[in-house]
Amino acid sequence: MKVIGLAGRAGSGKSAVARWLARRPGIAWVDLDRLAWTTYAPGTVTYDRLVDAFGDDILDRSGSIDRARLARRVFSDAASLERLNAIVHPAVADAVAGIVQRHRDDGTALLLIEGALIASSPHVDRSIYDVIVWLEVPDELRADRLRGCGRAEHVERGDAVLPNPPVRTVSGEGTIAQVADRLLAAVSGDND
């Protein structure tokens, strides 16, 4: 099985391309945002650590972590964001390791793990990936995409900065099918 990390800024097309490819036999997709949410559900160690770090005001009426409140709290302060990442990312990495093993056992050919910070977070274990692909699109196209899907608040945020040295970069411009084809070509055995 080949494990591909799919990274890029918000609006680069990560989710759309991963969802498109996961319809094919032998290809599976993990959305790290959704996985992260499960790691801090009430009753988890990560939940307790987040409440200890940021207080009860990040909780909603049901006692779950309110992601919007948490985001407002951490995205305005670099130290808080780093603290959040240091708590959540290791929990996500542990969950990813289990998912990778299950997919190996199930005979998945290609596992796409999609997350904006795979390529740049110091808390991500990159050793599980055979390759990390960075989807790159011009800022104007990103902004149009984000506004079109009601996520305009992500236009100005710096989300996920391409690391130095860069990983494999694939253009996220064009149709989903075109981007998917470029991504598969970038991770094929011929390019390793």
C-alpha positions in Angstrom: 0.0 0.0 0.0 1.1 3.5 -0.8 0.3 6.2 1.8 0.0 9.7 0.3 -0.2 12.9 2.4 -2.2 15.5 0.6 -1.5 19.0 1.8 -2.1 22.6 0.7 -3.8 25.8 1.8 -7.5 26.1 2.2 -9.2 26.3 -1.2 -6.4 24.3 -3.0 -8.8 21.5 -3.8 -7.5 18.8 -1.3 -10.9 17.5 -0.2 -12.4 17.6 -3.7 -9.6 15.7 -5.3 -9.3 13.1 -2.4 -13.1 12.5 -2.5 -13.0 12.1 -6.3 -10.1 9.6 -6.2 -11.6 7.7 -3.3 -14.5 6.6 -5.6 -12.0 4.4 -7.4 -11.5 0.8 -6.3 -8.5 0.3 -4.0 -8.2 4.0 -3.1 -9.3 5.2 0.4 -9.3 8.7 1.9 -8.9 10.1 5.4 -9.9 13.7 6.2 -7.6 14.8 9.0 -9.9 17.6 10.1 -12.8 15.1 10.7 -10.4 12.7 12.3 -9.1 15.4 14.6 -12.6 16.2 15.8 -13.0 12.6 17.0 -9.8 12.8 19.0 -11.2 15.6 21.2 -14.7 14.3 21.8 -15.9 14.4 25.4 -14.3 11.7 27.5 -11.0 11.6 25.6 -7.6 12.6 27.0 -7.3 15.2 24.3 -10.6 16.8 25.3 -9.4 17.0 28.9 -6.1 18.5 27.8 -7.8 21.1 25.6 -10.2 22.2 28.4 -7.3 22.4 30.8 -5.3 24.5 28.4 -8.1 26.8 27.1 -10.8 26.7 29.8 -14.5 25.9 29.9 -15.4 28.8 27.6 -14.4 26.6 24.6 -17.3 24.3 25.3 -20.8 24.4 23.9 -24.0 23.8 25.9 -23.7 20.1 25.6 -20.2 20.0 26.9 -18.5 19.4 23.6 -15.7 21.5 22.3 -17.1 24.3 20.2 -14.7 24.4 17.2 -15.7 28.0 16.3 -15.0 29.3 19.8 -11.7 27.4 20.0 -10.7 28.7 16.6 -11.4 32.3 17.6 -9.3 31.8 20.7 -6.3 30.2 19.1 -6.1 31.9 15.6 -5.6 35.3 17.2 -2.6 34.2 19.2 0.4 32.3 17.8 1.3 30.8 21.2 -2.2 29.5 21.7 -2.2 28.0 18.2 1.1 26.2 18.9 -0.3 24.9 22.2 -3.5 23.6 20.4 -1.4 21.9 17.7 0.9 20.3 20.3 -2.1 18.8 22.0 -4.2 17.7 19.0 -1.6 16.7 16.4 0.0 13.9 18.4 -3.5 12.4 19.1 -4.3 12.6 15.4 -1.0 11.0 14.5 -1.8 8.0 16.9 -5.2 7.7 15.2 -3.7 7.8 11.7 -1.2 5.1 12.6 -4.1 2.8 13.5 -6.0 3.7 10.3 -3.0 3.0 8.1 -2.6 -0.4 9.7 -6.3 -1.2 9.2 -6.0 -0.2 5.5 -2.9 -2.3 5.1 -4.7 -5.3 6.6 -7.7 -4.7 4.3 -5.5 -4.5 1.1 -6.1 -0.9 0.2 -3.8 0.0 -2.7 -3.6 3.8 -2.1 -4.4 5.6 1.0 -4.8 9.4 0.7 -4.5 11.3 4.0 -5.7 14.8 3.5 -4.8 17.7 5.9 -3.6 21.2 5.5 -0.8 20.9 8.0 0.7 17.6 7.0 3.6 19.3 5.2 4.3 22.0 7.7 3.4 21.0 11.3 6.4 20.0 13.5 4.0 17.6 15.3 3.2 15.4 12.3 5.0 12.1 11.9 5.9 12.2 8.2 7.6 8.8 8.3 4.2 7.1 7.7 3.9 8.8 4.3 5.5 7.4 1.1 5.2 10.9 -0.4 3.5 14.2 0.5 1.9 16.2 -2.3 1.3 19.9 -2.0 -1.6 21.2 -4.1 -0.8 24.7 -5.2 -3.2 27.2 -6.7 -3.0 30.9 -7.3 -4.4 33.1 -4.5 -7.2 34.5 -6.7 -8.5 31.0 -7.5 -8.3 30.0 -3.8 -10.3 33.0 -2.8 -12.9 32.3 -5.5 -13.3 28.7 -4.3 -13.5 29.6 -0.7 -16.1 32.3 -1.2 -18.0 30.0 -3.5 -18.4 27.4 -0.7 -19.1 29.9 2.1 -15.6 29.8 3.7 -14.6 33.4 2.9 -13.0 33.6 6.4 -10.2 31.3 5.2 -9.2 33.6 2.4 -6.8 35.7 4.4 -5.6 33.1 6.9 -2.2 31.8 6.2 -3.2 28.1 6.7 -0.4 25.7 5.9 2.7 27.2 4.6 4.8 25.1 2.2 7.9 23.9 4.0 11.4 24.3 2.9 12.5 22.0 1.3 9.2 21.6 -0.5 7.4 18.3 -1.0 6.1 17.3 -4.4 4.0 20.1 -5.7 1.0 19.6 -8.0 -1.0 22.3 -9.6 -4.6 22.4 -8.2 -5.8 24.3 -11.2 -8.3 22.8 -13.7 -11.1 20.2 -13.2 -11.1 17.8 -10.4 -10.3 15.0 -12.8 -7.3 16.9 -14.2 -5.9 17.5 -10.8 -6.5 13.9 -9.7 -4.6 12.7 -12.8 -1.7 15.0 -12.0 -1.6 13.8 -8.4 -1.6 10.1 -9.4 1.2 10.8 -11.9 3.2 12.6 -9.2 3.0 9.6 -6.9 3.3 6.8 -9.4 6.2 4.4 -9.0 7.9 6.0 -12.0 8.5 9.2 -10.0 9.9 7.8 -6.8 
